[in-house]
C-alpha cells in the first residue's frame, strides 16, 4: 500500500494476510497486489459518501502536453488511459511497464525486451 503524505513524501508498506493497514483521513493512497494470489480486503469508510479520485482520472483529464512534458509518458500511454471512471480497474501492464510479464513463460520480469515483445 502506498500513502502520499502532506509533506510531498510517500510511504510504501507491505501488508500481508491478517495485517491491518491504516490510512489517515483525507490522505491519498493506493493498494497494489504484489503477490501471486488474489487480493481480498475490506475497506472501511468513516462516511456515508464514497469519494474516489484516481491518478488515472487525473491524468486522463489533464492536457496531454502537460502530462507528457512532466512525466515523459508519450502519446500512446495517455491515449490508453480510460476516460470514464470505474471503481475497480483491470490490470493494465501499459500503465506499469516495470511489472512486465514474459509472454512465453508467464513469469514476471523487469526486462525491457520482454515488455516490447
Buried (B, 14 or more C-beta within 10 A) or exposed (E): BEBBEEEEEEEEEEEEEEEEEEBEEEEBBEEEEEEEEEEEEEEEEEEEEEEEEBEBBEBBEEEBEEBBEEEEBEEEBBEBBEEEEEEEEEEEEEBEEEBBBBEEEEEEBEEEEBBEE
